[in-house]
Amino acid sequence: MNFLPKAELKTNNPFSEQMAGEYFVGREGEFRQFEANLDGLGDGTANHAFVAGLHGTGKTSYLDRLTDLAQNRGFLGVLTNVDEQAKGVDTVKAILSAIAAALQEWGEEKDLTLSTSVDWERGADSTLFRQARSEKLEADRVRKDLTTLSKIAAEAGVRGIVLCIDEAQWLPPEALSVLKSTLEAQKHVVAIVSLRLPTVNIDLKRDGRAQLDAIAQRAGGDIGASRLYTTEIAMGPFADDGEALRCIQRRLKDNAICFSQDLCAEIIQLAERIPREIIRYSHKVYAKAIESQRDATLVLLDEVVRDEHAGEVAQAATLIESQSASVQAMLKALLDLGGSATSRQLAQRFQTTADEKGLALITDGVSSQLQSICDQFPGLEKRDDYFQINNRVHFYALRIALKER
């Protein structure tokens, strides 16, 4: 990498913005499905959907991208989010207000006079919107208000409304129920809600459905409020390392600082291909490169791991210091094998003869030593016949500790 003179060096960190925006990569299959659904919406068929995933997997960026795609196809794209603390009436009013604001902005871009947002903000003095005038959530008022917005949108040349609701796990039950009865009455409004799941899940779609069902059950058992969302979208980590690599490279395009392929690969592995974590670690490495005017290398990534995960690094260092050279060699071999191996696979690294009896003895010794470490170090566990380092932070902490020996 060639640095520019200090005065001319770009200091804007391309990883500062978590929202992907123009840097969005991947999810091509989901976007193709969405565009097919847009065709149906234009013909009066709304296929409502939920997007389920863990924190940091790109749900908000995905919804933001959907609104852009909708706008490009002549639909009104609206992105709003649910306030965890808001009551049902305030949640629904915020959603309607977001549609009114987006519609007014559409009008301004088309040189049309649409005062929808201005009128909504008049509250009790609103002339167009019934729910704006009331502090009580009433389904009939909400239905009529969305009908009004849809009619104004159609007259303005809008093909339909794509309503994206982020953080929908916080939807109050009464709000979910009212949205169901409201959306059922609309042919040209589709809702896509995102659900943040609390823990690592095997089946994101199943658990997203269960989360919606639980909210609906609290709405007097209105299970239809959940089943309205017939399309299920799982939002996990990037599908492969290639997608994750493009996430980094797209942000670094035409930038003063470059990341090597090796550095990118290590960041992707450390982040377990989770978009938010890839961006976070890349941001830290980039910042260190700018501050110190050093190349963005694996050395900087090690420094980031020490800064961000000091506790895990210290724990790994304490473990390594207490182990013999032979046990340290076992742990290094485990890292070389990607962090997961059987006792026999590790023993084969140290066997000097082809004697099966000797290999069995070494295997028993390796198993005994590593089982002892499992009892001391939370980063190592045994699953079936495999000893595994259970997450990439512990993997890197052990690697750093072994380097320093």
N, C-alpha and C positions, 0 to 999 in steps of 0.2 A: 504494500500500500504506500502511495506517495502522499505525504502530508502537504497541504498548501502552507504558505507562510502563516504564522499564527494569526496575524491581523485579518487574513482572508479566509481562515478556516470556518467552514460551516459549523454552527453550534446548535442548530435546530435538530433535536433528536427525533428521528422519524418514528420512534416507538413511544412517543409521549402520549399519543391518542389511543386509548383502548378500543374505541369504536373503529371497526375496520374501514368503513366508508369506501373510498376509491381503492383501497388495498385488499378488498375482500377476495378470498380465493376459496375454491372448493364448493361443495354442496350443489354441484351442477344438476344432479338428478332431482333434488328437491325444487330447484328453480324451474326445471322443465315441467314438473308436475304443477307448480304454481301457475305458470303461464297457460297451461291447458285449462286450469280452473278459471283463469281470467276469461277465456273464451266462453266458458259456461256462464260466468257472471254477466257478461255482456248480453247473453241470450235469456237472462232471467233465472239462472240456476246458481244458487249460492252454496258452495261446499265449505262449511265452516271447519276450522282446523285448530289443533293444539300442537305446540312445539314443546317437547320435554327434554330437559338435560340438566347436568350439574352446573354449578356456578363456574363461569369462565369458558364455557364451550362455544360461545358465539351466538347465543340466542338473540340478544339485543341487536347485534350487527346484522344478523339474518333478517330480523323484522325491518330494520332500517333499509336493507337492500330490497326487500319486497315492496316497500313504499316507492322506492325509486323505479323499480320495474313497472309498478302500477301506473305511476305518473307518465312514464314513457309510452304507455299503451293507451293513454287517454282516460285513465281512471284516477280518482282522487285517493291518494295514499295518505293515511293518517296513522301516526305513531304516538301512542300515549302510554303511560305506565300507571300502575296501581300503587297508591300510598298505603303502606302497611297499617297506618294509624287511622285512616279515613273511615267514616261511616258509609253505609250503603248509599244513602242519598248523595253524599258528597262525591263518592266514586263515580256514580252514574252521571252526575252533573259535569264532572271533569271530563268524562268521555265525550259527552255531547258538546261541551265547550271546545274540545280539541277538534272535533269535526267542523264546528262552526268557524274556528280560526283557520283551519286548512282550506275551507271553502272560500273564505274571504280572500285568502292569499292567492288562491287559484284565480279568482275574479280580477285581482289586481294585475296578475301576470297577463291576463287576456283583455285588459282594459275594460273590464265589466265592473259595474258598481254593485257589489254584493256586501251588504252591511251585516252579515250574519253574526260575526264575532262581536261587533259593536252592539248589536241588539241584545245578544245573549248577556253581555256584561252589564246591561241595564238592570238585570235582576228582576225585582218586583215590578219594574216599569217596562219590561220587555213586551213588545207587541207581537212577536212571532212565536215565542217559546213558552209553553205552559209550565214545564218543569223548572225553568229559570225563575218563575214567579213564586215557587213553592219550596218550603223547607221540608216537606214530607215527600218521601219517595212513592210515586204513584205510577203504576205500570201504564195506565191509559195515557197519562200526560207524556211519558217517555215515548210511547209508540207514536203519538201524534207529532211529537217534536222531531223524531227521526224521519217520519214521513214528510214533514215540512222541509227538512234538510235535503232529503232525497229528491224532492220535487224541484227545489231551487237548483240543486246540482244538475239535474237532467236538463233544465231550461238553460243552464250555462254551458251545456255541451259535454258534461261529464258522463262517461259511459257506465259508471258505477262507483261505489265507495268500498275501498279496501281498508278495514279498520284493524290495526295491529295493536294489541294490548299486551304490554310487557309486565312481567312480575305478577301474573294473574293468580299465582298461588295465594296472594293476599286479597283476592276478591271476597268481599263480604257475601255471605250466602244469599241475602235478599237481592244484592246487585246481580249475581249470577242468574238468579231466577227471573228477574225483570229483563235482563238482556235476552234471555231465551224467548220470552213472549214478544219482545220487541223485534228481534231479528227474524222470528218466524213469519212476521207480517211483511217482511221486505224481500223483494226479489232481486234487487240490485245492490245489496249491501252484504259483504262477506266479512266475517270476523276471524282473525287468527290470534290466538292467545299463547303466550309463552309461560311455561311452568318451570320454576327452579326446583329441582329435586334435592333433598337434603343430604343424601348419602350416595355412595357408589352403588349403582344398580346394575343388575344383570339385564333387565328388560326395561328400557326407558319408556317405551310406549305403554306397557302394562302399568308401570308405576305412575306415569302421568295420568292415565285414565283413572287409577285409584285415587289420585289426589283430587281430580275434578269431582269424582263420585262422592268423596268425603265432604266437599263443600256443598254439593247438591243435597246430600242427606241432611245437612244442617239447615237447609232451606225447606223444612217441612217435608223432606223426602222427595223433593222435586228432581228425580233422577233424570228427567228429560232435559234439565238444564245442563247436565254433563253430556248426555248423548247427542245433543245438538251438534257437537264438534265431532264429525264423523271421520275426518281425515287426521291421521296420527303421524307425527313427524318426530323422529328421535334425533337429538342433537348431541352427539358425543364428541370425542376428540377428532382431530383430522383423520380421514380414512387411511392415509398412508404417509410415509415420510416425505414423499414428493409434494403433496399438498402443503405440509408443514413448512418445507423448504421454500416454497413459493411465497408463503406468508412472510418470511424474513426477507427474501430477495426483492420482493415487490416494494417493500418499504425502503430498501437500501439503493434502489435504482437511482443513478446519477448523483449519488451521495459521495462526500469526501472520504468516508470510511467504508471499508469493505470487510465482510466476514468471510473467512475461508470456509470451504466445504466441511472441513473437520470441525470447525467451531460451530457451524450451523447444526451439524449432526449431533454434537454433544448437547447443545441447547435443546434440541428437539427431544432427545432421550431424557434429559433432566426434567423437562416439562411434561413428559409423557404425552406429547402431541396435543396438549390442551391449549387452545389458542391464547387465552388470557395469560397463561404461564409462559408461553413462548415469547410473547410481547414483553412481559415483565422482566424476564431474564435478559432479553436482548436490549431492553432499555438500560439496564444496569451496566451491561458490558460496554455499550456505546458510550454511556456517560463517563465511564472510567477511561476509555480510549481518548475522549475529547479532553478530559481534565489533565491527563498525564502526557498527552501526545505520544501515546504508544500504539503499536499495532493492536487491533482487536484479535487477540489470540486466546488459546486455552488457558494461558496463565491468568488472564483477566477473569475468565469464567471461574477459575478456582478462587480468586479473590472475592468474587460475587457470592459464591457458595459460602465462603467463610463469613462474610458480612451478614448474609441473609439467614444462615442456618448455623450460627455460632454454637448453639447448644448441641446440635447433632455432631458437629465437627469435634467439639471438645469431648463428647461421649465416645466417639470413635477413637480419638487419640488416647484416651484413658484405657480403652480396651486393648489397643495395639501395644501400648507400653507394658501391659501386664502379661503379654503372651510370649511364648518362646519363638525362636526363629522359624521352627518347623510349622507352628500354627500360623504364623504370619504368612508363610509360603502357601499354606492351604487357602487362606483368605484371598491372597493375591490370585491364586489359580481360580478361585470362585469368581472373582471379578473378571478375569480373562475369559471365562466361559459365559459372561453376560449376566452373572448374578444368580444363576440357577443351575444346579448340577446335583447328581447323585453322589453318594460316598464313593462308589466304584469309579465313576468318571474322574473324580478328583484323585483317587488312589492311583489310577493309571498314569497321572502326571508325574508320579514319584517312583513308580516301579522301575527297577533297573534290570529285571529278568522277566522271562516269560512264564515263570512258575506260578500256577494258579493258586497254590496254597499260600505262597508269599503275598499274592495280590489280595487274597481274602483277609490275611492278617492286617495288611495296610488299610484295607477298606474298613475293617472294624475299628482300627485306631482313628481314622479320619472321622468316622461317624461318632465315636465317643467324644472326641475333642470338639467337634462342631456342635454337638448336642449340649455340651457344657456352655459354649458361647451363647447358644439360644437362650439359656437361662439367665445370662448376664446382659445381653445386648438386644434391645427391642427391634433392631433392624434386621435380625436374622431369625428365620423360623423354618421349621420342617413341615412340608406338606407331602403326604404320601412318602415316596422314597427320595424326594428332592429337598435339598437345603436351598433356601431362597432368601435373597435380600429383598425385603418386602416393599420398598419404594426407592425411587431414584435418588432422593435426597440422602438416604442412608448409604446408598451405593457410592455416591460422590464423596460423602464424608469419610467413608472407609478408604477410598482411593487416595484422598488427600493425606489422611493419617499415615498410610503406608508409604507414600512418596517422601514424607518427612522423616522416615526412619533411617 
